[in-house]
Structure formats: structure tokens, C-alpha cells
Amino acid sequence: MPTFHHFDGFRIEVRSRDHSPPHFHMIGPDFHALVDIRSLQVIRGTYNRKALAEVVAWAAGQTEALMIEWRRLNERG
């Protein structure tokens, strides 16, 4: 899967043919969580609280780019 962003020890992926609501995957060595792009709330999965705080702070300034990528990969036309 294409990595949208790398952090120290984990990454963010936006996947094609994924389900709604629009979300991204936060993947680390011992966690994998789905985070809603609009609300920045965890939909499901496990996560490290420190990593989640870092992701939410980063994603708050990236919601438009994340939505554009999610739509590009997932909207059927």
C-alpha cells in the first residue's frame, strides 16, 4: 500500500478500494488503527497514545490533502 507519510517508527497509509467513512491507516510495529479524516477520531484498532497524539497534530493540517487522496483512490466514477 502507498505510504502517505512516515513518522519515526510508524506510517500513514491511504488505501484504495477501502470502505467509508474516509479514513487513513496508522500502522506501527505493535498497532494498527483506522482514523477518520474528518473528525480525527479512531474508528477502530489499537494504537499507541503518543503516536496518536502526533498523528492527530499532523493530520489537523493535512485533512484536505488526505481527503483528496482518499477520493482519488476510492471514489467510483
mmJSON file of the N, C-alpha and C atoms, coordinates in Angstrom:
{"data_MODEL":{"atom_site":{
"group_PDB":["ATOM","ATOM","ATOM","ATOM","ATOM","ATOM","ATOM","ATOM","ATOM","ATOM","ATOM","ATOM","ATOM","ATOM","ATOM","ATOM","ATOM","ATOM","ATOM","ATOM","ATOM","ATOM","ATOM","ATOM","ATOM","ATOM","ATOM","ATOM","ATOM","ATOM","ATOM","ATOM","ATOM","ATOM","ATOM","ATOM","ATOM","ATOM","ATOM","ATOM","ATOM","ATOM","ATOM","ATOM","ATOM","ATOM","ATOM","ATOM","ATOM","ATOM","ATOM","ATOM","ATOM","ATOM","ATOM","ATOM","ATOM","ATOM","ATOM","ATOM","ATOM","ATOM","ATOM","ATOM","ATOM","ATOM","ATOM","ATOM","ATOM","ATOM","ATOM","ATOM","ATOM","ATOM","ATOM","ATOM","ATOM","ATOM","ATOM","ATOM","ATOM","ATOM","ATOM","ATOM","ATOM","ATOM","ATOM","ATOM","ATOM","ATOM","ATOM","ATOM","ATOM","ATOM","ATOM","ATOM","ATOM","ATOM","ATOM","ATOM","ATOM","ATOM","ATOM","ATOM","ATOM","ATOM","ATOM","ATOM","ATOM","ATOM","ATOM","ATOM","ATOM","ATOM","ATOM","ATOM","ATOM","ATOM","ATOM","ATOM","ATOM","ATOM","ATOM","ATOM","ATOM","ATOM","ATOM","ATOM","ATOM","ATOM","ATOM","ATOM","ATOM","ATOM","ATOM","ATOM","ATOM","ATOM","ATOM","ATOM","ATOM","ATOM","ATOM","ATOM","ATOM","ATOM","ATOM","ATOM","ATOM","ATOM","ATOM","ATOM","ATOM","ATOM","ATOM","ATOM","ATOM","ATOM","ATOM","ATOM","ATOM","ATOM","ATOM","ATOM","ATOM","ATOM","ATOM","ATOM","ATOM","ATOM","ATOM","ATOM","ATOM","ATOM","ATOM","ATOM","ATOM","ATOM","ATOM","ATOM","ATOM","ATOM","ATOM","ATOM","ATOM","ATOM","ATOM","ATOM","ATOM","ATOM","ATOM","ATOM","ATOM","ATOM","ATOM","ATOM","ATOM","ATOM","ATOM","ATOM","ATOM","ATOM","ATOM","ATOM","ATOM","ATOM","ATOM","ATOM","ATOM","ATOM","ATOM","ATOM","ATOM","ATOM","ATOM","ATOM","ATOM","ATOM","ATOM","ATOM","ATOM","ATOM","ATOM","ATOM","ATOM","ATOM","ATOM","ATOM","ATOM","ATOM","ATOM"],
"id":[1,2,3,4,5,6,7,8,9,10,11,12,13,14,15,16,17,18,19,20,21,22,23,24,25,26,27,28,29,30,31,32,33,34,35,36,37,38,39,40,41,42,43,44,45,46,47,48,49,50,51,52,53,54,55,56,57,58,59,60,61,62,63,64,65,66,67,68,69,70,71,72,73,74,75,76,77,78,79,80,81,82,83,84,85,86,87,88,89,90,91,92,93,94,95,96,97,98,99,100,101,102,103,104,105,106,107,108,109,110,111,112,113,114,115,116,117,118,119,120,121,122,123,124,125,126,127,128,129,130,131,132,133,134,135,136,137,138,139,140,141,142,143,144,145,146,147,148,149,150,151,152,153,154,155,156,157,158,159,160,161,162,163,164,165,166,167,168,169,170,171,172,173,174,175,176,177,178,179,180,181,182,183,184,185,186,187,188,189,190,191,192,193,194,195,196,197,198,199,200,201,202,203,204,205,206,207,208,209,210,211,212,213,214,215,216,217,218,219,220,221,222,223,224,225,226,227,228,229,230,231],
"type_symbol":["N","C","C","N","C","C","N","C","C","N","C","C","N","C","C","N","C","C","N","C","C","N","C","C","N","C","C","N","C","C","N","C","C","N","C","C","N","C","C","N","C","C","N","C","C","N","C","C","N","C","C","N","C","C","N","C","C","N","C","C","N","C","C","N","C","C","N","C","C","N","C","C","N","C","C","N","C","C","N","C","C","N","C","C","N","C","C","N","C","C","N","C","C","N","C","C","N","C","C","N","C","C","N","C","C","N","C","C","N","C","C","N","C","C","N","C","C","N","C","C","N","C","C","N","C","C","N","C","C","N","C","C","N","C","C","N","C","C","N","C","C","N","C","C","N","C","C","N","C","C","N","C","C","N","C","C","N","C","C","N","C","C","N","C","C","N","C","C","N","C","C","N","C","C","N","C","C","N","C","C","N","C","C","N","C","C","N","C","C","N","C","C","N","C","C","N","C","C","N","C","C","N","C","C","N","C","C","N","C","C","N","C","C","N","C","C","N","C","C","N","C","C","N","C","C","N","C","C","N","C","C"],
"label_atom_id":["N","CA","C","N","CA","C","N","CA","C","N","CA","C","N","CA","C","N","CA","C","N","CA","C","N","CA","C","N","CA","C","N","CA","C","N","CA","C","N","CA","C","N","CA","C","N","CA","C","N","CA","C","N","CA","C","N","CA","C","N","CA","C","N","CA","C","N","CA","C","N","CA","C","N","CA","C","N","CA","C","N","CA","C","N","CA","C","N","CA","C","N","CA","C","N","CA","C","N","CA","C","N","CA","C","N","CA","C","N","CA","C","N","CA","C","N","CA","C","N","CA","C","N","CA","C","N","CA","C","N","CA","C","N","CA","C","N","CA","C","N","CA","C","N","CA","C","N","CA","C","N","CA","C","N","CA","C","N","CA","C","N","CA","C","N","CA","C","N","CA","C","N","CA","C","N","CA","C","N","CA","C","N","CA","C","N","CA","C","N","CA","C","N","CA","C","N","CA","C","N","CA","C","N","CA","C","N","CA","C","N","CA","C","N","CA","C","N","CA","C","N","CA","C","N","CA","C","N","CA","C","N","CA","C","N","CA","C","N","CA","C","N","CA","C","N","CA","C","N","CA","C","N","CA","C","N","CA","C","N","CA","C","N","CA","C","N","CA","C"],
"label_alt_id":[null,null,null,null,null,null,null,null,null,null,null,null,null,null,null,null,null,null,null,null,null,null,null,null,null,null,null,null,null,null,null,null,null,null,null,null,null,null,null,null,null,null,null,null,null,null,null,null,null,null,null,null,null,null,null,null,null,null,null,null,null,null,null,null,null,null,null,null,null,null,null,null,null,null,null,null,null,null,null,null,null,null,null,null,null,null,null,null,null,null,null,null,null,null,null,null,null,null,null,null,null,null,null,null,null,null,null,null,null,null,null,null,null,null,null,null,null,null,null,null,null,null,null,null,null,null,null,null,null,null,null,null,null,null,null,null,null,null,null,null,null,null,null,null,null,null,null,null,null,null,null,null,null,null,null,null,null,null,null,null,null,null,null,null,null,null,null,null,null,null,null,null,null,null,null,null,null,null,null,null,null,null,null,null,null,null,null,null,null,null,null,null,null,null,null,null,null,null,null,null,null,null,null,null,null,null,null,null,null,null,null,null,null,null,null,null,null,null,null,null,null,null,null,null,null,null,null,null,null,null,null],
"label_comp_id":["MET","MET","MET","PRO","PRO","PRO","THR","THR","THR","PHE","PHE","PHE","HIS","HIS","HIS","HIS","HIS","HIS","PHE","PHE","PHE","ASP","ASP","ASP","GLY","GLY","GLY","PHE","PHE","PHE","ARG","ARG","ARG","ILE","ILE","ILE","GLU","GLU","GLU","VAL","VAL","VAL","ARG","ARG","ARG","SER","SER","SER","ARG","ARG","ARG","ASP","ASP","ASP","HIS","HIS","HIS","SER","SER","SER","PRO","PRO","PRO","PRO","PRO","PRO","HIS","HIS","HIS","PHE","PHE","PHE","HIS","HIS","HIS","MET","MET","MET","ILE","ILE","ILE","GLY","GLY","GLY","PRO","PRO","PRO","ASP","ASP","ASP","PHE","PHE","PHE","HIS","HIS","HIS","ALA","ALA","ALA","LEU","LEU","LEU","VAL","VAL","VAL","ASP","ASP","ASP","ILE","ILE","ILE","ARG","ARG","ARG","SER","SER","SER","LEU","LEU","LEU","GLN","GLN","GLN","VAL","VAL","VAL","ILE","ILE","ILE","ARG","ARG","ARG","GLY","GLY","GLY","THR","THR","THR","TYR","TYR","TYR","ASN","ASN","ASN","ARG","ARG","ARG","LYS","LYS","LYS","ALA","ALA","ALA","LEU","LEU","LEU","ALA","ALA","ALA","GLU","GLU","GLU","VAL","VAL","VAL","VAL","VAL","VAL","ALA","ALA","ALA","TRP","TRP","TRP","ALA","ALA","ALA","ALA","ALA","ALA","GLY","GLY","GLY","GLN","GLN","GLN","THR","THR","THR","GLU","GLU","GLU","ALA","ALA","ALA","LEU","LEU","LEU","MET","MET","MET","ILE","ILE","ILE","GLU","GLU","GLU","TRP","TRP","TRP","ARG","ARG","ARG","ARG","ARG","ARG","LEU","LEU","LEU","ASN","ASN","ASN","GLU","GLU","GLU","ARG","ARG","ARG","GLY","GLY","GLY"],
"label_asym_id":["A","A","A","A","A","A","A","A","A","A","A","A","A","A","A","A","A","A","A","A","A","A","A","A","A","A","A","A","A","A","A","A","A","A","A","A","A","A","A","A","A","A","A","A","A","A","A","A","A","A","A","A","A","A","A","A","A","A","A","A","A","A","A","A","A","A","A","A","A","A","A","A","A","A","A","A","A","A","A","A","A","A","A","A","A","A","A","A","A","A","A","A","A","A","A","A","A","A","A","A","A","A","A","A","A","A","A","A","A","A","A","A","A","A","A","A","A","A","A","A","A","A","A","A","A","A","A","A","A","A","A","A","A","A","A","A","A","A","A","A","A","A","A","A","A","A","A","A","A","A","A","A","A","A","A","A","A","A","A","A","A","A","A","A","A","A","A","A","A","A","A","A","A","A","A","A","A","A","A","A","A","A","A","A","A","A","A","A","A","A","A","A","A","A","A","A","A","A","A","A","A","A","A","A","A","A","A","A","A","A","A","A","A","A","A","A","A","A","A","A","A","A","A","A","A","A","A","A","A","A","A"],
"label_entity_id":["1","1","1","1","1","1","1","1","1","1","1","1","1","1","1","1","1","1","1","1","1","1","1","1","1","1","1","1","1","1","1","1","1","1","1","1","1","1","1","1","1","1","1","1","1","1","1","1","1","1","1","1","1","1","1","1","1","1","1","1","1","1","1","1","1","1","1","1","1","1","1","1","1","1","1","1","1","1","1","1","1","1","1","1","1","1","1","1","1","1","1","1","1","1","1","1","1","1","1","1","1","1","1","1","1","1","1","1","1","1","1","1","1","1","1","1","1","1","1","1","1","1","1","1","1","1","1","1","1","1","1","1","1","1","1","1","1","1","1","1","1","1","1","1","1","1","1","1","1","1","1","1","1","1","1","1","1","1","1","1","1","1","1","1","1","1","1","1","1","1","1","1","1","1","1","1","1","1","1","1","1","1","1","1","1","1","1","1","1","1","1","1","1","1","1","1","1","1","1","1","1","1","1","1","1","1","1","1","1","1","1","1","1","1","1","1","1","1","1","1","1","1","1","1","1","1","1","1","1","1","1"],
"label_seq_id":[1,1,1,2,2,2,3,3,3,4,4,4,5,5,5,6,6,6,7,7,7,8,8,8,9,9,9,10,10,10,11,11,11,12,12,12,13,13,13,14,14,14,15,15,15,16,16,16,17,17,17,18,18,18,19,19,19,20,20,20,21,21,21,22,22,22,23,23,23,24,24,24,25,25,25,26,26,26,27,27,27,28,28,28,29,29,29,30,30,30,31,31,31,32,32,32,33,33,33,34,34,34,35,35,35,36,36,36,37,37,37,38,38,38,39,39,39,40,40,40,41,41,41,42,42,42,43,43,43,44,44,44,45,45,45,46,46,46,47,47,47,48,48,48,49,49,49,50,50,50,51,51,51,52,52,52,53,53,53,54,54,54,55,55,55,56,56,56,57,57,57,58,58,58,59,59,59,60,60,60,61,61,61,62,62,62,63,63,63,64,64,64,65,65,65,66,66,66,67,67,67,68,68,68,69,69,69,70,70,70,71,71,71,72,72,72,73,73,73,74,74,74,75,75,75,76,76,76,77,77,77],
"pdbx_PDB_ins_code":[null,null,null,null,null,null,null,null,null,null,null,null,null,null,null,null,null,null,null,null,null,null,null,null,null,null,null,null,null,null,null,null,null,null,null,null,null,null,null,null,null,null,null,null,null,null,null,null,null,null,null,null,null,null,null,null,null,null,null,null,null,null,null,null,null,null,null,null,null,null,null,null,null,null,null,null,null,null,null,null,null,null,null,null,null,null,null,null,null,null,null,null,null,null,null,null,null,null,null,null,null,null,null,null,null,null,null,null,null,null,null,null,null,null,null,null,null,null,null,null,null,null,null,null,null,null,null,null,null,null,null,null,null,null,null,null,null,null,null,null,null,null,null,null,null,null,null,null,null,null,null,null,null,null,null,null,null,null,null,null,null,null,null,null,null,null,null,null,null,null,null,null,null,null,null,null,null,null,null,null,null,null,null,null,null,null,null,null,null,null,null,null,null,null,null,null,null,null,null,null,null,null,null,null,null,null,null,null,null,null,null,null,null,null,null,null,null,null,null,null,null,null,null,null,null,null,null,null,null,null,null],
"Cartn_x":[0.831,0.0,0.878,0.403,1.204,1.236,2.412,2.57,2.375,1.503,1.211,2.208,2.621,3.562,4.272,5.534,6.326,6.564,6.429,6.824,7.965,8.532,9.597,8.99,9.081,8.601,7.216,6.528,5.225,4.908,3.81,3.476,1.967,1.604,0.214,-0.009,-1.072,-1.449,-2.871,-3.092,-4.429,-4.569,-5.548,-5.656,-6.762,-6.554,-7.569,-8.605,-9.776,-10.899,-11.227,-11.14,-11.403,-12.843,-13.321,-14.702,-14.837,-16.08,-16.385,-16.504,-16.355,-16.091,-14.641,-14.356,-12.975,-12.046,-10.981,-10.073,-8.675,-7.737,-6.384,-5.982,-4.953,-4.438,-3.163,-3.087,-1.904,-1.279,-0.095,0.489,1.87,2.011,3.292,3.639,4.756,5.181,4.235,3.51,2.612,1.212,0.844,-0.5,-0.921,-2.232,-2.83,-4.21,-4.399,-5.673,-6.162,-7.481,-8.116,-8.589,-8.226,-8.553,-9.411,-10.571,-11.482,-10.816,-10.822,-10.145,-10.847,-12.161,-12.896,-12.812,-13.027,-13.081,-11.751,-10.845,-9.555,-9.742,-10.842,-11.13,-10.8,-10.336,-10.057,-11.382,-11.496,-12.682,-12.588,-11.419,-11.177,-9.69,-9.302,-7.924,-7.221,-5.956,-5.12,-4.124,-3.679,-2.745,-1.97,-0.871,-0.021,-0.495,-0.789,-1.337,-0.402,0.89,1.852,1.824,1.794,1.743,0.446,-0.672,-1.942,-1.916,-1.378,-1.296,-0.456,0.635,1.487,0.745,0.021,-0.731,-1.845,-2.592,-3.693,-3.164,-2.067,-1.479,-1.047,-0.445,-0.027,-1.238,-2.198,-3.34,-4.258,-4.27,-5.115,-4.782,-3.544,-3.136,-3.112,-3.515,-3.439,-4.784,-5.889,-7.174,-7.556,-7.304,-7.652,-6.847,-5.559,-4.714,-5.107,-5.429,-5.859,-7.181,-8.133,-9.41,-9.229,-8.396,-8.137,-7.573,-6.631,-6.037,-7.057,-7.85,-8.856,-9.859,-10.314,-11.258,-10.619,-9.398,-8.71,-8.649,-8.387,-8.215,-9.524,-10.593,-11.783,-13.087,-13.197,-14.457,-14.587,-15.722,-16.009,-16.674,-16.261,-16.749,-17.625],
"Cartn_y":[-1.183,0.0,1.251,2.287,3.51,4.205,4.567,5.302,6.777,7.406,8.828,9.673,9.17,9.921,8.95,9.244,8.454,9.269,8.605,9.158,8.293,8.651,7.842,6.57,5.468,4.195,3.77,4.591,4.197,5.024,4.651,5.308,5.507,6.356,6.62,6.106,5.337,4.84,5.254,5.613,5.796,4.703,3.832,2.634,2.75,2.092,2.055,0.987,1.164,0.235,-0.001,1.065,0.997,1.425,1.151,1.43,2.836,3.311,4.593,4.376,5.416,6.799,6.984,8.093,8.359,8.318,7.555,7.36,7.028,7.022,6.569,5.535,4.784,3.729,4.24,4.105,4.451,3.11,2.818,1.484,1.58,0.892,0.805,-0.641,-0.899,-2.276,-3.074,-2.397,-3.106,-2.502,-1.743,-1.182,-0.948,-0.889,-0.575,-0.016,1.266,1.918,2.628,2.715,3.478,4.787,5.898,7.217,7.959,8.423,9.184,10.492,10.808,12.009,13.272,13.272,14.484,14.792,13.782,14.02,13.767,13.053,12.633,11.76,11.028,10.072,8.671,7.82,6.431,5.711,5.089,4.31,2.944,2.327,1.035,0.726,-0.254,-0.704,-0.398,-0.718,-0.458,0.635,1.337,2.433,2.771,3.436,3.983,5.421,5.81,7.153,8.269,8.078,9.089,9.215,8.082,8.097,8.742,8.417,9.007,10.522,11.013,12.461,13.12,12.478,13.005,13.021,11.957,11.851,12.885,13.028,13.991,15.41,15.755,17.086,17.299,16.293,16.38,16.437,15.533,15.406,16.618,17.351,18.54,19.534,19.562,20.439,19.762,18.496,17.71,17.156,17.577,16.95,17.107,18.256,18.447,17.499,17.407,16.508,15.047,14.668,13.301,12.986,13.927,13.71,13.607,14.44,14.379,13.003,12.519,11.203,10.089,10.167,9.137,9.096,10.269,10.319,9.788,10.156,9.702,8.176,7.574,6.119,5.354,6.027,5.284,5.664,6.84,7.196,6.519,5.884,5.203,6.197,6.2,7.228,6.961],
"Cartn_z":[0.0,0.0,0.0,-0.67,-0.704,0.652,1.056,2.306,2.021,2.779,2.613,3.391,4.565,5.415,6.356,6.628,7.587,8.85,9.965,11.258,11.756,12.87,13.449,14.041,13.329,13.837,13.381,12.624,12.096,10.857,10.183,8.923,8.787,7.835,7.491,6.068,5.881,4.556,4.238,2.972,2.438,1.395,1.576,0.747,-0.294,-1.414,-2.465,-2.157,-2.752,-2.585,-1.113,-0.333,1.105,1.38,2.559,2.947,3.515,3.558,4.19,5.696,6.475,6.122,5.682,5.002,4.603,5.818,5.69,6.821,6.307,7.237,6.926,7.959,7.615,8.483,9.146,10.448,11.234,11.635,11.105,11.257,11.895,13.004,13.692,13.954,14.598,14.822,15.72,16.604,17.511,17.555,16.52,16.457,15.014,14.81,13.517,13.809,13.534,13.799,12.555,12.422,11.365,11.977,11.331,11.86,10.837,11.277,10.431,10.023,8.737,8.253,8.739,8.772,9.146,10.64,11.469,12.921,13.617,12.947,13.509,14.755,14.786,15.846,15.356,16.261,15.91,15.664,14.5,14.153,14.816,14.682,15.33,15.273,16.062,16.065,17.366,17.374,18.537,18.183,19.187,18.929,20.188,19.96,20.997,21.209,22.425,22.678,22.228,22.408,21.969,20.447,19.756,18.287,17.807,18.452,18.054,18.223,19.311,19.529,18.433,18.049,16.986,15.654,15.365,14.111,14.056,15.131,15.14,14.946,15.594,15.417,13.972,13.36,11.966,11.037,11.229,10.321,10.355,11.449,11.536,10.422,9.998,8.901,7.543,7.504,6.268,5.814,6.44,6.123,4.658,4.071,2.658,1.769,1.986,1.189,1.406,2.64,2.924,2.223,2.238,1.565,0.05,-0.504,-1.942,-2.307,-1.533,-1.813,-1.612,-0.546,-0.312,-1.463,-1.899,-3.032,-4.31,-4.561,-5.763,-5.801,-4.675,-4.609,-4.438,-4.001,-3.615,-4.284,-4.862,-5.48,-6.825,-6.992,-8.248,-9.19,-10.413,-11.253,-12.348],
"occupancy":[1.0,1.0,1.0,1.0,1.0,1.0,1.0,1.0,1.0,1.0,1.0,1.0,1.0,1.0,1.0,1.0,1.0,1.0,1.0,1.0,1.0,1.0,1.0,1.0,1.0,1.0,1.0,1.0,1.0,1.0,1.0,1.0,1.0,1.0,1.0,1.0,1.0,1.0,1.0,1.0,1.0,1.0,1.0,1.0,1.0,1.0,1.0,1.0,1.0,1.0,1.0,1.0,1.0,1.0,1.0,1.0,1.0,1.0,1.0,1.0,1.0,1.0,1.0,1.0,1.0,1.0,1.0,1.0,1.0,1.0,1.0,1.0,1.0,1.0,1.0,1.0,1.0,1.0,1.0,1.0,1.0,1.0,1.0,1.0,1.0,1.0,1.0,1.0,1.0,1.0,1.0,1.0,1.0,1.0,1.0,1.0,1.0,1.0,1.0,1.0,1.0,1.0,1.0,1.0,1.0,1.0,1.0,1.0,1.0,1.0,1.0,1.0,1.0,1.0,1.0,1.0,1.0,1.0,1.0,1.0,1.0,1.0,1.0,1.0,1.0,1.0,1.0,1.0,1.0,1.0,1.0,1.0,1.0,1.0,1.0,1.0,1.0,1.0,1.0,1.0,1.0,1.0,1.0,1.0,1.0,1.0,1.0,1.0,1.0,1.0,1.0,1.0,1.0,1.0,1.0,1.0,1.0,1.0,1.0,1.0,1.0,1.0,1.0,1.0,1.0,1.0,1.0,1.0,1.0,1.0,1.0,1.0,1.0,1.0,1.0,1.0,1.0,1.0,1.0,1.0,1.0,1.0,1.0,1.0,1.0,1.0,1.0,1.0,1.0,1.0,1.0,1.0,1.0,1.0,1.0,1.0,1.0,1.0,1.0,1.0,1.0,1.0,1.0,1.0,1.0,1.0,1.0,1.0,1.0,1.0,1.0,1.0,1.0,1.0,1.0,1.0,1.0,1.0,1.0,1.0,1.0,1.0,1.0,1.0,1.0,1.0,1.0,1.0,1.0,1.0,1.0],
"B_iso_or_equiv":[0.0,0.0,0.0,0.0,0.0,0.0,0.0,0.0,0.0,0.0,0.0,0.0,0.0,0.0,0.0,0.0,0.0,0.0,0.0,0.0,0.0,0.0,0.0,0.0,0.0,0.0,0.0,0.0,0.0,0.0,0.0,0.0,0.0,0.0,0.0,0.0,0.0,0.0,0.0,0.0,0.0,0.0,0.0,0.0,0.0,0.0,0.0,0.0,0.0,0.0,0.0,0.0,0.0,0.0,0.0,0.0,0.0,0.0,0.0,0.0,0.0,0.0,0.0,0.0,0.0,0.0,0.0,0.0,0.0,0.0,0.0,0.0,0.0,0.0,0.0,0.0,0.0,0.0,0.0,0.0,0.0,0.0,0.0,0.0,0.0,0.0,0.0,0.0,0.0,0.0,0.0,0.0,0.0,0.0,0.0,0.0,0.0,0.0,0.0,0.0,0.0,0.0,0.0,0.0,0.0,0.0,0.0,0.0,0.0,0.0,0.0,0.0,0.0,0.0,0.0,0.0,0.0,0.0,0.0,0.0,0.0,0.0,0.0,0.0,0.0,0.0,0.0,0.0,0.0,0.0,0.0,0.0,0.0,0.0,0.0,0.0,0.0,0.0,0.0,0.0,0.0,0.0,0.0,0.0,0.0,0.0,0.0,0.0,0.0,0.0,0.0,0.0,0.0,0.0,0.0,0.0,0.0,0.0,0.0,0.0,0.0,0.0,0.0,0.0,0.0,0.0,0.0,0.0,0.0,0.0,0.0,0.0,0.0,0.0,0.0,0.0,0.0,0.0,0.0,0.0,0.0,0.0,0.0,0.0,0.0,0.0,0.0,0.0,0.0,0.0,0.0,0.0,0.0,0.0,0.0,0.0,0.0,0.0,0.0,0.0,0.0,0.0,0.0,0.0,0.0,0.0,0.0,0.0,0.0,0.0,0.0,0.0,0.0,0.0,0.0,0.0,0.0,0.0,0.0,0.0,0.0,0.0,0.0,0.0,0.0,0.0,0.0,0.0,0.0,0.0,0.0],
"pdbx_formal_charge":[null,null,null,null,null,null,null,null,null,null,null,null,null,null,null,null,null,null,null,null,null,null,null,null,null,null,null,null,null,null,null,null,null,null,null,null,null,null,null,null,null,null,null,null,null,null,null,null,null,null,null,null,null,null,null,null,null,null,null,null,null,null,null,null,null,null,null,null,null,null,null,null,null,null,null,null,null,null,null,null,null,null,null,null,null,null,null,null,null,null,null,null,null,null,null,null,null,null,null,null,null,null,null,null,null,null,null,null,null,null,null,null,null,null,null,null,null,null,null,null,null,null,null,null,null,null,null,null,null,null,null,null,null,null,null,null,null,null,null,null,null,null,null,null,null,null,null,null,null,null,null,null,null,null,null,null,null,null,null,null,null,null,null,null,null,null,null,null,null,null,null,null,null,null,null,null,null,null,null,null,null,null,null,null,null,null,null,null,null,null,null,null,null,null,null,null,null,null,null,null,null,null,null,null,null,null,null,null,null,null,null,null,null,null,null,null,null,null,null,null,null,null,null,null,null,null,null,null,null,null,null],
"auth_seq_id":[1,1,1,2,2,2,3,3,3,4,4,4,5,5,5,6,6,6,7,7,7,8,8,8,9,9,9,10,10,10,11,11,11,12,12,12,13,13,13,14,14,14,15,15,15,16,16,16,17,17,17,18,18,18,19,19,19,20,20,20,21,21,21,22,22,22,23,23,23,24,24,24,25,25,25,26,26,26,27,27,27,28,28,28,29,29,29,30,30,30,31,31,31,32,32,32,33,33,33,34,34,34,35,35,35,36,36,36,37,37,37,38,38,38,39,39,39,40,40,40,41,41,41,42,42,42,43,43,43,44,44,44,45,45,45,46,46,46,47,47,47,48,48,48,49,49,49,50,50,50,51,51,51,52,52,52,53,53,53,54,54,54,55,55,55,56,56,56,57,57,57,58,58,58,59,59,59,60,60,60,61,61,61,62,62,62,63,63,63,64,64,64,65,65,65,66,66,66,67,67,67,68,68,68,69,69,69,70,70,70,71,71,71,72,72,72,73,73,73,74,74,74,75,75,75,76,76,76,77,77,77],
"auth_comp_id":["MET","MET","MET","PRO","PRO","PRO","THR","THR","THR","PHE","PHE","PHE","HIS","HIS","HIS","HIS","HIS","HIS","PHE","PHE","PHE","ASP","ASP","ASP","GLY","GLY","GLY","PHE","PHE","PHE","ARG","ARG","ARG","ILE","ILE","ILE","GLU","GLU","GLU","VAL","VAL","VAL","ARG","ARG","ARG","SER","SER","SER","ARG","ARG","ARG","ASP","ASP","ASP","HIS","HIS","HIS","SER","SER","SER","PRO","PRO","PRO","PRO","PRO","PRO","HIS","HIS","HIS","PHE","PHE","PHE","HIS","HIS","HIS","MET","MET","MET","ILE","ILE","ILE","GLY","GLY","GLY","PRO","PRO","PRO","ASP","ASP","ASP","PHE","PHE","PHE","HIS","HIS","HIS","ALA","ALA","ALA","LEU","LEU","LEU","VAL","VAL","VAL","ASP","ASP","ASP","ILE","ILE","ILE","ARG","ARG","ARG","SER","SER","SER","LEU","LEU","LEU","GLN","GLN","GLN","VAL","VAL","VAL","ILE","ILE","ILE","ARG","ARG","ARG","GLY","GLY","GLY","THR","THR","THR","TYR","TYR","TYR","ASN","ASN","ASN","ARG","ARG","ARG","LYS","LYS","LYS","ALA","ALA","ALA","LEU","LEU","LEU","ALA","ALA","ALA","GLU","GLU","GLU","VAL","VAL","VAL","VAL","VAL","VAL","ALA","ALA","ALA","TRP","TRP","TRP","ALA","ALA","ALA","ALA","ALA","ALA","GLY","GLY","GLY","GLN","GLN","GLN","THR","THR","THR","GLU","GLU","GLU","ALA","ALA","ALA","LEU","LEU","LEU","MET","MET","MET","ILE","ILE","ILE","GLU","GLU","GLU","TRP","TRP","TRP","ARG","ARG","ARG","ARG","ARG","ARG","LEU","LEU","LEU","ASN","ASN","ASN","GLU","GLU","GLU","ARG","ARG","ARG","GLY","GLY","GLY"],
"auth_asym_id":["A","A","A","A","A","A","A","A","A","A","A","A","A","A","A","A","A","A","A","A","A","A","A","A","A","A","A","A","A","A","A","A","A","A","A","A","A","A","A","A","A","A","A","A","A","A","A","A","A","A","A","A","A","A","A","A","A","A","A","A","A","A","A","A","A","A","A","A","A","A","A","A","A","A","A","A","A","A","A","A","A","A","A","A","A","A","A","A","A","A","A","A","A","A","A","A","A","A","A","A","A","A","A","A","A","A","A","A","A","A","A","A","A","A","A","A","A","A","A","A","A","A","A","A","A","A","A","A","A","A","A","A","A","A","A","A","A","A","A","A","A","A","A","A","A","A","A","A","A","A","A","A","A","A","A","A","A","A","A","A","A","A","A","A","A","A","A","A","A","A","A","A","A","A","A","A","A","A","A","A","A","A","A","A","A","A","A","A","A","A","A","A","A","A","A","A","A","A","A","A","A","A","A","A","A","A","A","A","A","A","A","A","A","A","A","A","A","A","A","A","A","A","A","A","A","A","A","A","A","A","A"],
"auth_atom_id":["N","CA","C","N","CA","C","N","CA","C","N","CA","C","N","CA","C","N","CA","C","N","CA","C","N","CA","C","N","CA","C","N","CA","C","N","CA","C","N","CA","C","N","CA","C","N","CA","C","N","CA","C","N","CA","C","N","CA","C","N","CA","C","N","CA","C","N","CA","C","N","CA","C","N","CA","C","N","CA","C","N","CA","C","N","CA","C","N","CA","C","N","CA","C","N","CA","C","N","CA","C","N","CA","C","N","CA","C","N","CA","C","N","CA","C","N","CA","C","N","CA","C","N","CA","C","N","CA","C","N","CA","C","N","CA","C","N","CA","C","N","CA","C","N","CA","C","N","CA","C","N","CA","C","N","CA","C","N","CA","C","N","CA","C","N","CA","C","N","CA","C","N","CA","C","N","CA","C","N","CA","C","N","CA","C","N","CA","C","N","CA","C","N","CA","C","N","CA","C","N","CA","C","N","CA","C","N","CA","C","N","CA","C","N","CA","C","N","CA","C","N","CA","C","N","CA","C","N","CA","C","N","CA","C","N","CA","C","N","CA","C","N","CA","C","N","CA","C","N","CA","C","N","CA","C","N","CA","C","N","CA","C","N","CA","C","N","CA","C"],
"pdbx_PDB_model_num":[1,1,1,1,1,1,1,1,1,1,1,1,1,1,1,1,1,1,1,1,1,1,1,1,1,1,1,1,1,1,1,1,1,1,1,1,1,1,1,1,1,1,1,1,1,1,1,1,1,1,1,1,1,1,1,1,1,1,1,1,1,1,1,1,1,1,1,1,1,1,1,1,1,1,1,1,1,1,1,1,1,1,1,1,1,1,1,1,1,1,1,1,1,1,1,1,1,1,1,1,1,1,1,1,1,1,1,1,1,1,1,1,1,1,1,1,1,1,1,1,1,1,1,1,1,1,1,1,1,1,1,1,1,1,1,1,1,1,1,1,1,1,1,1,1,1,1,1,1,1,1,1,1,1,1,1,1,1,1,1,1,1,1,1,1,1,1,1,1,1,1,1,1,1,1,1,1,1,1,1,1,1,1,1,1,1,1,1,1,1,1,1,1,1,1,1,1,1,1,1,1,1,1,1,1,1,1,1,1,1,1,1,1,1,1,1,1,1,1,1,1,1,1,1,1,1,1,1,1,1,1]
}}}
